[in-house]
Amino acid sequence: MIHRHVLLITVTACAGLTSSLEAGGLIPDRINQILVQGRFDQPEQPFLVVFSKDPLANRTGRLIESATGAQLSRLDTNDDRVVLKLYGKPATRKGRYDFFFGTLHDANRPWNDGTDFHWEDWENHSPDVWDHVAICALPGRQTRVATISSVTIRRGGKVLFDSSATKSYTNKRPIRVALRPFTLRPRNGKYPVLNLSDEMASFGTRFYELGENPILQLAYSDLGQTEKSKYANRGRNWCSEFTSWIYRENDIETPDPNAGDVHFVNMAESLSKVGTVYPMREVLSWSDDEKRKKIKPGSFVSILNGQFTHSLIFTTWVTPEDGQPITHYAGISGNNKAMVWAHSPLKLPDPEIFESMSQEELADYDRKVYFGVPHLTTR
């Protein structure tokens, strides 16, 4: 939730961060993309792509890795799944196909314009259908060469998976997430299915430096999420609601987003009972070792964004180069550009901004800008 910042007023009015766009499962004017690279013998290689809330699996829970043409044809679009045929588009360049969803690109393609599917129908499906993606060749299409070497998936401009990535998002640490070459050519009457459920989960952990932290794992599993109602069935703004929902799902007692407004005041009150709250000014006075020791991944952060406060979940400190002190950190928040947003490194406040503040203004700043560290946060 975003709160209007007026000095010396305890609970303030609310406003959206940067967009008032109402969205369901897709923000149409941003990049929503499946990029497939490999070796293909067709000038317009067709694919069948399944987006689903739950992994594409059989009755025993085992991931589906191959299927007959009849089985693939029976895959239907429902509330928790979107099945799309992607075809009729030339390669962007040799061995590379970019398919977009929404209005930004490919607005008149069959998977967007209502011929097979209409992008607005995303709003009728679970907002979590981007959690799991599976790719295979279209049943009945003959191909001699169809080998996928790399896949990139973006939702709302945020990277959900990129098998070509070699460095992490925050600290540029080396990572290995490459796919083995995957052949889509049917064998023995079955079509191989590139089921990316496990790869997408592993990618998020490595690329966004999540470790085994359950708070971060849950928060980043909703990266690109646009549906506020998942976190609160009341109100319009939802950054604090998102963070509180994540904590409550991890058995950390923070305000119930469906019982009343969630804001920097009651989040601080709750976190002081289940952890420790540190004013930002105090954190700025610490050494780097103290920052790393006391502010744990998954901590709550309340910051000022112009006249408003904004809530986010702390991911990690950004390791400075050449022995310089820590000045940046990474985080994730809800209701940022109308979605769950992974921030580029955020800069700590410059201590010089406090020099002209009165004692009352400093006290008010300390109430609004702070880190809250739940005792249950681990890595």
Order of alpha helices (4+ residues) and beta strands (2+ residues): beta-beta-beta-beta-alpha-beta-beta-alpha-beta-beta-beta-beta-beta-beta-alpha-alpha-alpha-alpha-beta-alpha-alpha-beta-beta-beta-beta-beta-alpha-beta
